[in-house]
Amino acid sequence: MEHGVGASAVVGVSTRDELFGEVRVTLDAAHGLVTVDGDGLPLVVVRRAAGTGDVDEQVPVGTRDGRRLALAVDGGAVPVSPGRGRLTRRSFRVDVTHAGVRYRLVPDSLTGSRLLRGAERVGELSSDGDGVVVARWVTGAGVRPVEAALGYALAAAFGTGALPMWMLLLDALGDLVPG
């Protein structure tokens, strides 16, 4: 979830999902806005608060500060709680609770993340932070349209994947060395 874009262009991508048909993802990194909708999917919007200073260009939506983010499903507010994104893959997680169900997008490889419903894995998603999201749903998980829309939105807003802890630690140590 460390990938991002610093471009000001709006990227709109239409994808054919294996379970849900056409899915449209729009990423406006400059304004911190992600929208997802599609055939039978609810509209999910992730928005960075206007006037947010110190935009993090490593995060497509521009921040990992949940106080500066709003997430809505079909117009209804949903709490979003991103991890700080520091030294462990788990720290790059993003949690949301919708209709009493907790969902978590958490990296599980360099490029991919898994979407969990509670403790159950429901999908694998990947996105380089460019608005393009690839989703594979777990057979038999009974993935609901809202879960797919949330998965696409979180992957587009925060990117997927993370370096293992040892690589993140080496990177942090490298930043401390003068040169």
C-alpha positions as CSV (number, residue, x, y, z in Angstrom):
1,M,0.0,0.0,0.0
2,E,3.0,2.2,-0.5
3,H,2.4,2.9,-4.1
4,G,0.9,6.2,-5.2
5,V,0.6,8.8,-7.8
6,G,1.4,12.4,-7.7
7,A,-0.3,13.2,-11.0
8,S,-3.1,15.6,-11.2
9,A,-5.0,13.7,-13.9
10,V,-8.3,12.0,-13.2
11,V,-8.0,8.3,-14.1
12,G,-11.2,6.4,-14.9
13,V,-11.0,2.7,-15.4
14,S,-13.8,0.3,-16.3
15,T,-13.1,-3.4,-15.5
16,R,-15.1,-6.6,-16.0
17,D,-15.4,-8.4,-12.6
18,E,-15.8,-12.1,-12.7
19,L,-18.8,-12.0,-10.3
20,F,-20.2,-8.5,-10.6
21,G,-19.9,-7.5,-14.3
22,E,-18.7,-4.0,-15.1
23,V,-17.0,-2.0,-12.3
24,R,-16.0,1.6,-12.8
25,V,-13.2,3.1,-10.7
26,T,-12.3,6.7,-10.8
27,L,-9.2,8.1,-9.1
28,D,-8.6,11.9,-8.8
29,A,-5.4,11.9,-6.8
30,A,-5.0,15.7,-6.9
31,H,-8.3,16.2,-5.1
32,G,-8.2,13.0,-3.0
33,L,-11.3,11.3,-4.5
34,V,-12.0,7.7,-5.4
35,T,-15.4,6.6,-6.7
36,V,-16.5,3.0,-7.4
37,D,-19.8,1.9,-9.0
38,G,-21.0,-0.7,-11.5
39,D,-23.5,-3.2,-12.5
40,G,-25.4,-4.0,-9.3
41,L,-22.7,-2.5,-7.1
42,P,-23.5,0.3,-4.6
43,L,-21.7,3.7,-5.1
44,V,-18.7,3.9,-2.8
45,V,-16.8,7.2,-2.4
46,V,-13.6,7.8,-0.5
47,R,-12.8,11.5,-0.1
48,R,-9.9,13.4,1.4
49,A,-11.0,16.4,3.4
50,A,-10.6,19.7,1.6
51,G,-7.7,21.8,2.8
52,T,-5.7,18.8,4.0
53,G,-2.1,19.9,4.3
54,D,0.9,17.7,3.8
55,V,-0.7,15.4,1.1
56,D,1.1,12.1,1.1
57,E,1.9,11.3,-2.6
58,Q,2.7,7.7,-1.7
59,V,-1.0,7.2,-0.9
60,P,-3.4,7.6,-3.9
61,V,-6.1,9.4,-1.9
62,G,-3.4,11.5,-0.3
63,T,-3.5,10.6,3.4
64,R,-3.7,7.7,5.8
65,D,-5.2,10.0,8.5
66,G,-8.7,8.6,9.1
67,R,-9.7,12.0,10.6
68,R,-9.1,13.6,7.2
69,L,-11.0,10.9,5.2
70,A,-14.7,10.3,4.5
71,L,-16.1,7.0,3.1
72,A,-19.7,6.7,2.0
73,V,-21.7,3.7,0.7
74,D,-24.7,4.9,-1.3
75,G,-24.5,8.2,0.5
76,G,-24.3,6.8,4.0
77,A,-21.2,7.6,6.0
78,V,-19.0,4.6,6.9
79,P,-16.0,4.9,9.4
80,V,-12.7,4.3,7.8
81,S,-9.5,3.6,9.8
82,P,-6.3,3.2,7.9
83,G,-3.2,2.0,9.7
84,R,-0.2,4.4,9.9
85,G,1.8,2.5,7.3
86,R,5.2,2.1,9.0
87,L,7.4,-0.9,9.5
88,T,5.1,-3.9,9.2
89,R,2.8,-5.0,6.4
90,R,-0.1,-5.1,8.9
91,S,0.5,-1.4,9.6
92,F,-0.7,-0.7,6.0
93,R,-4.1,-2.2,6.7
94,V,-7.4,-0.3,6.2
95,D,-10.4,-1.1,8.4
96,V,-14.1,-0.2,7.7
97,T,-17.3,-1.3,9.4
98,H,-20.4,-1.3,7.4
99,A,-23.8,-2.6,8.5
100,G,-22.2,-4.1,11.6
101,V,-19.6,-6.1,9.7
102,R,-15.8,-5.3,10.0
103,Y,-13.8,-5.4,6.7
104,R,-10.1,-5.2,6.5
105,L,-7.8,-4.7,3.5
106,V,-4.3,-5.8,4.5
107,P,-1.2,-6.5,2.4
108,D,0.0,-10.1,2.1
109,S,2.7,-9.7,-0.6
110,L,4.8,-7.0,-2.3
111,T,1.9,-6.2,-4.7
112,G,-1.3,-7.7,-3.3
113,S,-3.7,-7.4,-0.4
114,R,-6.4,-9.6,1.0
115,L,-9.9,-8.4,1.8
116,L,-11.3,-9.9,5.0
117,R,-14.8,-10.0,6.3
118,G,-14.1,-10.5,10.0
119,A,-11.5,-13.2,9.9
120,E,-12.7,-14.7,6.6
121,R,-10.7,-14.0,3.5
122,V,-13.2,-13.0,0.7
123,G,-10.8,-11.7,-2.0
124,E,-7.4,-10.8,-3.3
125,L,-6.9,-7.4,-4.7
126,S,-4.0,-5.6,-6.4
127,S,-3.5,-2.0,-7.4
128,D,-0.4,0.1,-8.1
129,G,-2.1,3.2,-6.9
130,D,-3.0,4.2,-10.4
131,G,-6.7,3.6,-10.2
132,V,-6.5,0.1,-11.9
133,V,-7.7,-2.6,-9.5
134,V,-7.6,-6.3,-10.2
135,A,-9.8,-8.5,-7.9
136,R,-10.0,-12.2,-7.5
137,W,-12.8,-13.5,-5.2
138,V,-12.5,-16.5,-3.0
139,T,-14.7,-19.4,-4.3
140,G,-17.5,-20.1,-1.8
141,A,-17.0,-16.9,0.2
142,G,-20.4,-15.6,-0.9
143,V,-19.0,-12.1,-1.7
144,R,-21.7,-9.5,-1.6
145,P,-21.9,-6.5,-4.0
146,V,-21.1,-4.0,-1.1
147,E,-18.0,-6.0,-0.2
148,A,-16.7,-6.0,-3.8
149,A,-17.3,-2.2,-4.1
150,L,-15.5,-1.6,-0.8
151,G,-12.6,-3.8,-1.9
152,Y,-12.2,-1.9,-5.2
153,A,-12.5,1.5,-3.4
154,L,-10.0,0.7,-0.7
155,A,-7.5,-0.8,-3.1
156,A,-7.8,2.2,-5.4
157,A,-7.7,4.8,-2.5
158,F,-4.7,3.2,-0.6
159,G,-3.0,0.9,-3.1
160,T,-2.1,-2.7,-2.2
161,G,0.9,-4.6,-1.1
162,A,3.8,-3.7,1.1
163,L,7.4,-4.5,1.5
164,P,8.3,-7.1,4.2
165,M,9.4,-5.6,7.5
166,W,13.1,-6.2,7.0
167,M,13.1,-4.3,3.7
168,L,11.1,-1.4,5.3
169,L,13.6,-1.3,8.2
170,L,16.6,-1.2,5.8
171,D,14.8,1.6,3.9
172,A,14.3,3.6,7.1
173,L,17.9,3.0,8.2
174,G,19.0,4.2,4.8
175,D,17.1,7.5,5.3
176,L,19.2,8.1,8.5
177,V,22.5,7.8,6.8
178,P,23.8,11.2,5.6
179,G,24.8,11.4,2.1
